[in-house]
Amino acid sequence: MTGNTSLRLAPSRVLVLGAALALAVPGTAYANTVSVTVKTPGATSGPASANSEISTHADCAGGLVSGGGINQAVGTGAGANGNHVNGTSPSSDGTTEYTGSTGVVGTDVTHWLGIGGSGGQVSASFSTTPYALCFTSSLINHTQVVMNKANTPTAGATVGRVTATCPANTRLLGGGARTAPGDTGGFKTIASYPTFNDSAHAFGAKAAADGETDPDSWSAVGWDSGANSADYTYAYAICSGSGINVSGATVKVRYAEVGGPTTGSTGQTATVGCGQGDGNLVGGGAAISGGSVTTTAFTGPGSHGDHLNGSFPSTSGGAAVGDGTTTAAYWTASAHTGGQSSPGTSTDVWALCANDGV
């Protein structure tokens, strides 16, 4: 395994916030106040040319981004093999990307990017749809974005992982990933998932498992069909703001793995959702992998052309939800092979469910 980088931030100076999360009073019960609305502008056509990418954005009209996603129309015929996710990540204004200095790069962000890429084949039916999950009500009333990056992978068909970790005494709410440059065709994001910065999770190499609570980190994995010394992979963790008492807040992970796709030019989906008592959906992640990602360090899928087509809030049946949805409780991952067979490949999906009550 090559190119693995992890970033841990030192505890931030505690600020006194007038609207900080309330301390729990023994014997008193509070209802979960987390309320999330999904915002999406719908599909943008493209990419329309080979070895290119397009960027679209979803915006929170009210509230703050807790997480986000992307969905790409797969298209038809051989062209579908070239449609892949290059990025699903927060933005300060809907255009600008966080790709400079690492660490805390933004606060109270309200925009989410969906960046779709193409390989050597294109289809007129390609499109890219971004999704923003917007806090419209929560006692966690401030957020921050932590970014980490690495010049990885530098060899073809090898895992290029990078991990961003929330500051101490905060909660991970969601996350994102980005791979750049986006004009090489073979370079793409194949994983974006919650994890922990501890030895049990190999400091971000093993993903958070179903039922685990309060992950503190987010990992991204870049995958290239050939060696490229210019490749960079970026990981984004969306964390609660500094100075908020999160002792009563819980984030539960829901995870599922589905075998495949293993045949060339085919797709696979996996869906998982928040259960009763888990809290409300605030974010999610997806991967196409070599399988068993919660028990072993992340390994790549069976073919260098394998890619993600989507990671998005959905119905229980895996259909993407529409703009203004306030009841989304599921997350879907959509994965696809290139033109070659892909033995041993799996599709992985995560949902993050938040409850800030006691």
C-alpha positions, 0 to 999 in steps of 0.5 A: 500500500502506498501514499497514505497520509493522515492529519490530526489537528491539535485541540482548538482553543475553547470559545464561549458561544451563547448558543452552544449545545446545552449541558445535559441535566440528570433526569431530563430528556430532550428530543432530537433537534437535528433537522436536515433538508436536501438541496439539489439544483438537478442535473447538469449535462456533461462532461461532454468531451473525453478526459475532462470534468465539470463542476456543479454545486448545491446550495443551502438556502438556510442552515449549514452543510453537514454533508453532501453527495453526487450522482451521475447518469451512467449513460448507455453503451461503452461510453458509460465506462468513462463516467466517473466521480472526481469529487464531492466536497464542500465549497465556500461559495459554490465555485471555489475549492479548498485545495490550498493549506491543510487544517481548518479551511472553512467555517459555517459552509453552505455550498457543496460541489459535485465534480464529474469526470470522463475517461476516453469515452463519452456519452451524450447522456452523461450528467452530474447532480450535486446534493447538499445536506443542510442543517435547518435545525440543530443544537450544533449550530456552527461547523468547520471543514478540515482538509488534508491532501497528499501527492498520491497515488504516484503509481497505477492501480495503487491506493492513494489514501489521505485522511482528515481528522476533526479537532478534539471535542468535536463531532464528525458530521460528514465528509468528502473527497476530491482527486485532481487533476481532472483531465487525465481520464484515468484518475478518479475518486473511488472511496470517501468514508468515515473512519477513526484516527486510531490504531484499531482503524489503522489511522484511517485505512480501515473504515468505520463499521456498522453500528460504530459511534462518533467517528472522528475522521474522513478518508478519501482514496484516489485511483489511477490507471497509470502512473502520474506524479501530478496526482493529488487526493484530498479528504474533507471532514465536516466537523461541529464547531469549536467550543460547542459542548457535544457530550450529548450528541451522538453520530452513528454509522450505518454500513453495508457491502454488496459484492460486485460489480465484477463483470466488465461494463456493468454497475452495482449499487448498495443502500443503507439507512438510519434505523429507529433511534439512530437519529437523522441522516446528516451525511454519507459515503461510498466506495468501490473496493477490494472488499472487507474495508471495515476489517482490513486496510482499504484495498483497491478493486479488481481493475484499474478502470473501476470507478464510482458513479454516485454517492447520494441521499436516497430512498430505501430502494436506492432512488435519489431524493429530490430538492427540498426533501426533509425525510431522507434516511438512506444513502446509496453508492453507485459503482461501475467497472471499466471495460475489463472484468473485476474479480473480488470487487465490492460496492460499499456504502455508509450513512451517518445518523446524528442525534443531538438529544440526550 
